[in-house]
Amino acid sequence: MQPLADDELAAVRSADGLAFNLVNFSLSGPLTLSYAMPGGGASLSLSNLSLSRSDDASATFSDPYRLRVLRRDGLADVIRLTEPQNASGLLKWQFAADWRVDANGISHDGGALVLQDLVTRGGSLTLTTPATPGIEGVAFGVALNLEIGQLRVMPRGRDNTSEQLQISGLRLGAASETGTLLGTPWALADATNQPGLFNAQTDAGGNSYLHLQIGWPTTSAGAPLGGLQIDNVSFKSDAGVVDLGSSRIGTMQIQFLDVKLRSGL
């Protein structure tokens, strides 16, 4: 092995990238993810994580994840991770975790978050560098086309169904102007035409914060349309069941989003 010269590295171009899949994937056990505010005082944790995915044996190699480096004219290259098309819907994710908050000397066990039968179809995540001079951070694009069988918040734990919030039959994806879901991914952010930005910033007063932004669309077509459908929302407690029925957002757009997260005042 020997070092490559700069001119040799500059001549390298991206090719097909990497294709891979997950077979018999599962993760469970006493694993805890925690976020603690700098200086202490508050923390949020997810524990006893359980994550698994079912397989589509007939499409293990023909419908993989794809990781590629793509060129753009006049702009920096992008790294793009594309999900399987999952046309049969056999690739289903299951997730459960217990959550806890500690703040101001008070500890609160919130119970469990349980997600069942998450199906994603052809979504993608794109990463690159910001095109605006002087702006640091990670520019990104993200497109989602997903279905969720059930999402449950269970304050008495994942094995106790006597009290819970349950959302069933959730579908999110691209939509037509009439509010019909198209069965294709909705681009919440596009790395080229409406880039997202994630970075850390410090204001004039010395306050630091995490910054999440989705910029204004740069094409005449505007921001893509998305739609959301929910078959049922219900609350269950010792007093009985409150059934709120179905819910629907025919069309929605993200024209601009700017969020700043600070660790404290």
Secondary structure, DSSP 8 states (H G I E B T S, - for coil): -----HHHHHT----S-EEE--SS-EEESS--EEEE-TTSSEEEEEEEEEEEE---GGGTTTS-EEEEEEEETTEEEEEEEE----TT----EEEEEEEEEEETTEEEEEEEEEEEEEEE-S-EEEEE--SSTT--SEEEEEEE-EEEEEEEEETT-TT--SSEEEEEEEEEEEB-TTS-B-SS-EEEEBTTTB-EEEEEEE-TTS-EEEEEEE----STT-S--EEEEEEEEEEEETTEEEEEEEEEEEEE--S-EEEEEES--
